[in-house]
Amino acid sequence: MIRDLPPLPSPQYALVCIGCSADIPDEIAGDLRQMGIPAGVIGYEYQPLSDAALLDGIGESGLVVFGTSGLFGRLGIDVASRRVVHVPTPESATANHVNRDLGIFHECVAATIARFPFHEEGEEERFQVAADELRELVTTLDDTALAHNGFWETLCDDVEMGDYANWRD
């Protein structure tokens, strides 16, 4: 039997605190504890983990993952550069750029949620305009945010295809 997915909650910017294991570098663990992480973006593009974890083998010094993206992806902080990056699958050795740092990630998430809804269902003439407005919004906050195959580029491309229509009541 095929069932409908539960309705998505209305996007709201909120912060959550997550646990950090002892192997998380102190500086990054401190940032995660002090700043928290966004509780989500829009839909299930990003969801926080309950505990941050260190993944070795990605980047020079590993990756501290703090969230999921889609079915298999992970979002985290590159230990060496402190950039927020996206790993498409847990076994991937490739990390795609998201934002320059965790603080900018917070700002981009908050601004994206504040901009939602991007368009109404069926407003095809608004898809491109809405995506361009979102691109401008995130690049105003972080000129590196639209990196090729990056989290924000993909989200903007999805908006351009008509995804993320208004589902608010």
N, C-alpha and C positions, 0 to 999 in steps of 0.2 A: 504494500500500500504506500502510495506517495502522499506525503503530507506537506502542507505549506510550512515554510519557515516561520518562526515567531516574528511578530512585527519588530522592526528595529527601533531602538529607543531614539528619541530626539537627541541630536548631538548637543552636548553641553561641555564646556571646558571645565575640567576639574582635575585635581592632582591626587595621586595616591602615593603612599609610601610602600616600598617593597623591601624585603629582607636582602641582606648581602652576606654571602658565605665568607669564611675566613680567607679564602684565596683571592678575593677581589682586592685589587690594589687600594690602599688606604685613601688616596686622594679621590679616586672614582667612587668608592663606597661613601665617602663623606659628601660628595656632590649628590649622589642618589638619595642619601638620607636627608640632607638639608633642603634640596630643591624638589625632591619627589619626581615623579614622572607623570605625564598626562594620562588620564584614565581612558583615553581613546581618541580617535579622530572622528571619522564619519563611517558608519557601518562597521565593518570588521577589517578595515584596512590596517588597523593597528590596535592591538589590545595588550595591556600590560601583563607581565608575568607576576606571580606572587613573590618570587625570589630571583634576584639577579644571579647569573652564573658565568663563570669564566670558560670560554672556549679557546683552547690552544689550537695552533695551526692556521689561524686566520690573522693576517697582518704580521708585523714584526714581533709583537709581544702578546698577541691574543686579542680576544674580543669579549667585553663584558656585555652579555645579552640581557635586555630588560623587557623585551616585548616580542609579540608575534606579529606577523604581517601576512594576511591571507592564510592559505592552508598550511604551508610549510616554512615560510620565511621567518626570519628573526631580525629584530632591530637591536642595535647595541652600540657601545662606545668602543672605538678602537683604542687600545691601551696606549700605544705609542703616540698617536696623533691627537687623541681626545675627540676626533670627529665622530658624529653619529653616522652609522652605516647600516645598510640592509644586506642580509645574507639570504639569497633566494631559497636555499634548502639547508638543513642542518649539516649535511656532509660536504657542502660547497666550500672551496678554499677562496672564493671570490667574494669580496665585499663591495657593494655599490654605495656611492656617496649619498647621504641624506642631507645633513647640515654640518656647518663648521664646528658646532659644539652643542651640548645639551641645552643651554640657555636659549640658543637660537631655535632649536627644535621646539621648545615650549612656545616661543613666540609664533612660529609658523603654524603650529597646531591650533593655538588660540585664535589666530587671524582666520584660518580656514574655517573653523567652526562658526566664528562670527559672521562669515560671508555666506554660510549655508542658509537657505536653499540656493543652489546655483541657478536653477530654472524649474519650471513646472513640468509635469509629465506631458509629453507631446509637443513641447515648444522647441521644435527642431531648429528654428531660426536663432534661438538663444544659445545653442550648444557651443558654437565657436566663440561667441562673445564671452560667455561665462568662463570658458577655459582660458581665454586670453586674460581676462580680469584676474583669475586665480594665479596664473603664471606671473603677472605683474606684481601681485600681492606678495607672493613668496620670494620673488627675486628682490623686491624692495627690502625685505628683511634679511635676506642672505643671497648674495649674488652668485653663490655656488650651488644653490638649491636645485636647479634644473639640470643637474648632471645627467649625461646619457645613461639610460637604463636605471635611473635613480627613482627613489620613492615618490618624490614630488612630480617629476616628469610623468611618471606612470599615472598618478592620480589625476593630473591635468589632462592627459590623453583620454582617460576614462570619462571625465566630465565632457570632453569634446565629442565623445561617441554617444553621449546621452545618458550615461550612468549618473547616479546621485541626484535624480530628480527629487523634488520636495515630497517627503512622506510625513511631514508634520501634520498634526491635526488642525 
